[in-house]
Amino acid sequence: PPRALSFHLVDVDYSNGNWRDTVEVIGYSGGSAVNPTSMTTGTHTTQISPNTVQGTASSNTSESNVEVDFQTPIDTLTIRHYDTTSWTRFQWIGIHDFHWC
């Protein structure tokens, strides 16, 4: 397994009365859950728990991006995207720039 892993969540945003992107990131090492070492949020996102971020404003800029960093070895990664409103239309985020060693 990689000793360290980092990547970006892209376009994690919020539209009042429409949608609110929420993303949970959990690593696993030998079956045990591991939270990210850090989740660096843009000005249009906020960290609501050790492993979860949420959009706070509508944005198509890097201000709605989040850098996720694991500095402990993990062998499995789970990323769960969901909407915390009653919005039923199509919504998405991006995941890119994976780096590991």
C-alpha positions in Angstrom: 0.0 0.0 0.0 1.1 3.6 -0.5 2.8 5.3 2.5 1.1 8.6 1.7 -1.7 9.6 -0.6 -3.1 13.0 -1.6 -5.8 14.1 -4.1 -8.2 17.0 -4.9 -12.0 17.0 -4.6 -13.3 19.5 -7.2 -16.5 21.6 -7.3 -17.8 20.8 -3.8 -20.4 23.6 -3.7 -23.8 24.7 -2.5 -26.7 26.5 -4.1 -29.3 27.9 -1.6 -32.6 26.2 -2.0 -31.1 23.6 -4.5 -28.2 21.4 -3.5 -25.4 21.1 -1.0 -22.5 18.8 -1.9 -21.2 16.8 1.0 -18.2 14.4 0.6 -17.0 11.8 3.1 -13.5 10.4 2.7 -12.3 7.3 4.6 -9.2 5.3 4.2 -8.7 1.8 5.6 -5.6 0.0 6.7 -6.0 -3.7 7.4 -9.8 -3.2 7.8 -9.5 -0.3 10.3 -10.8 3.1 9.4 -8.3 5.9 9.0 -9.3 9.6 8.7 -7.3 11.9 6.4 -4.4 13.6 8.0 -5.7 16.9 6.7 -8.5 18.3 4.4 -7.5 21.7 3.2 -10.7 23.5 2.2 -11.2 26.5 -0.2 -13.2 29.5 0.9 -16.5 28.0 -0.5 -16.1 24.7 1.5 -15.9 23.8 5.1 -14.8 20.7 7.0 -17.7 19.4 9.2 -16.0 16.4 10.7 -12.5 14.8 10.6 -13.4 13.1 7.3 -16.2 15.1 5.8 -16.4 18.4 3.8 -19.4 20.4 2.6 -20.0 23.2 0.1 -20.9 26.6 1.5 -21.4 28.6 -1.7 -22.0 28.1 -5.4 -18.7 28.2 -7.3 -17.0 27.0 -10.4 -13.6 28.1 -9.2 -10.8 26.6 -7.1 -12.5 28.1 -4.0 -14.8 25.0 -4.0 -11.9 22.5 -4.1 -10.5 20.5 -1.2 -7.1 18.9 -0.9 -7.2 15.6 0.9 -4.0 14.2 2.4 -3.3 10.9 4.1 0.2 10.6 5.7 -0.4 7.1 7.0 -0.5 3.9 4.8 -4.0 2.9 3.6 -4.9 -0.1 1.4 -8.5 0.9 0.6 -10.1 4.3 0.0 -13.9 5.1 0.1 -15.2 8.5 -1.2 -18.9 9.1 -0.7 -20.7 12.0 -2.3 -24.2 13.0 -1.3 -26.6 15.9 -1.2 -27.9 17.0 2.2 -31.0 18.8 0.7 -34.1 17.4 -1.1 -32.5 18.3 -4.5 -33.3 15.4 -6.8 -31.6 16.5 -10.0 -28.2 15.5 -11.3 -25.2 16.8 -9.3 -21.5 15.9 -9.3 -18.0 16.6 -8.0 -14.6 15.9 -9.5 -11.7 13.8 -8.1 -8.3 14.4 -9.5 -4.5 14.9 -9.1 -3.8 11.6 -7.2 -0.3 11.5 -5.8 1.1 8.7 -3.8 4.4 7.2 -2.7 
